[in-house]
């Protein structure tokens, strides 16, 4: 019996990334939230992006879309995050000086290394 029930979960659907806002930060400039992603749940702070100020190392630039169930529940759409940084925020030690794009285009800029010719 094939049942065309629309309430059945769609297996091809994008993994969930949801935020529940639950209060203001101590300085009053941001919001405290509980974020649920695939395989993990974490505490989060949501702060406005400021033009000319860099994002903190582990921060993501996100867009929130309010859900119908609750005025405090939002779907998250990541605009810029660790994957866009090339993983720079995920390692310890000093920051990377050369970006992934720079290394990728090294040959186009400087040409390929030539083999050493023997003098004799």
PETA-V90948 format. One record per residue. N is the residue number from 1. RES is the residue in one letter. SS is DSSP state (2 for helix, 1 for strand, 0 for the rest). OMEGA is omega in degrees with one decimal (* if undefined). BURIAL is I if it has 24 or more other C-alpha atoms within 12 Angstrom, else O. Layout:
BEGIN
n res ss omega burial
N RES SS OMEGA BURIAL
N RES SS OMEGA BURIAL
END
This chain:
BEGIN
n res ss omega burial
1 X 0 177.3 O
2 X 0 -179.4 O
3 X 0 -179.2 O
4 X 0 -178.8 O
5 X 0 -179.7 O
6 X 0 -178.8 O
7 X 0 178.2 O
8 X 0 -178.1 O
9 X 0 177.4 O
10 X 0 -176.1 O
11 X 0 -179.7 O
12 X 0 -177.2 O
13 X 0 179.0 O
14 X 0 178.6 O
15 X 0 -176.0 O
16 X 0 172.6 O
17 X 1 -170.6 I
18 X 1 177.2 I
19 X 1 172.3 I
20 X 1 -179.9 I
21 X 1 -177.6 I
22 X 1 176.3 O
23 X 1 178.7 O
24 X 1 174.3 O
25 X 0 -177.5 O
26 X 0 -179.2 O
27 X 0 176.6 O
28 X 0 -178.0 O
29 X 0 -178.0 O
30 X 1 178.9 O
31 X 1 172.8 O
32 X 1 -176.2 O
33 X 1 172.0 I
34 X 1 -175.9 I
35 X 1 178.8 I
36 X 1 176.6 O
37 X 1 176.5 O
38 X 0 174.7 O
39 X 0 179.0 O
40 X 1 175.4 O
41 X 1 -174.7 O
42 X 1 172.5 O
43 X 1 -177.1 O
44 X 1 170.2 I
45 X 1 177.9 I
46 X 1 -179.4 I
47 X 1 178.3 I
48 X 0 175.2 O
49 X 0 -179.8 O
50 X 0 179.5 O
51 X 0 178.4 O
52 X 0 178.5 O
53 X 0 179.3 O
54 X 0 174.7 O
55 X 0 173.0 O
56 X 0 -171.6 O
57 X 0 -175.5 O
58 X 0 -175.8 O
59 X 0 174.9 I
60 X 0 173.0 I
61 X 1 -173.9 I
62 X 1 171.5 O
63 X 1 -178.9 O
64 X 1 175.3 I
65 X 1 -177.7 O
66 X 1 176.6 O
67 X 0 -176.7 O
68 X 0 -174.2 O
69 X 0 -173.9 O
70 X 0 177.6 O
71 X 0 -179.3 O
72 X 0 -175.5 O
73 X 1 -175.5 O
74 X 1 167.6 I
75 X 1 -177.3 I
76 X 1 173.7 I
77 X 1 -177.3 O
78 X 1 179.2 O
79 X 1 -178.8 O
80 X 1 -178.5 O
81 X 0 -177.4 O
82 X 2 -179.4 O
83 X 2 179.6 O
84 X 2 179.2 O
85 X 2 -175.3 I
86 X 0 177.3 O
87 X 0 -175.7 O
88 X 2 -176.6 O
89 X 2 -173.8 O
90 X 2 179.3 O
91 X 0 177.1 O
92 X 0 177.7 O
93 X 0 -176.3 O
94 X 0 -179.4 O
95 X 0 175.0 O
96 X 0 177.7 O
97 X 0 179.6 O
98 X 0 179.3 O
99 X 0 178.3 O
100 X 2 179.7 O
101 X 2 178.9 O
102 X 2 179.8 O
103 X 2 -179.2 O
104 X 2 -176.6 O
105 X 0 -178.9 O
106 X 2 -178.3 O
107 X 2 179.4 O
108 X 2 -178.6 O
109 X 2 -171.5 O
110 X 2 -178.5 O
111 X 0 -179.0 O
112 X 0 176.7 O
113 X 0 176.0 O
114 X 0 176.7 O
115 X 0 179.0 O
116 X 0 177.0 O
117 X 0 178.4 O
118 X 0 -179.0 O
119 X 0 -178.0 O
120 X 0 * O
END
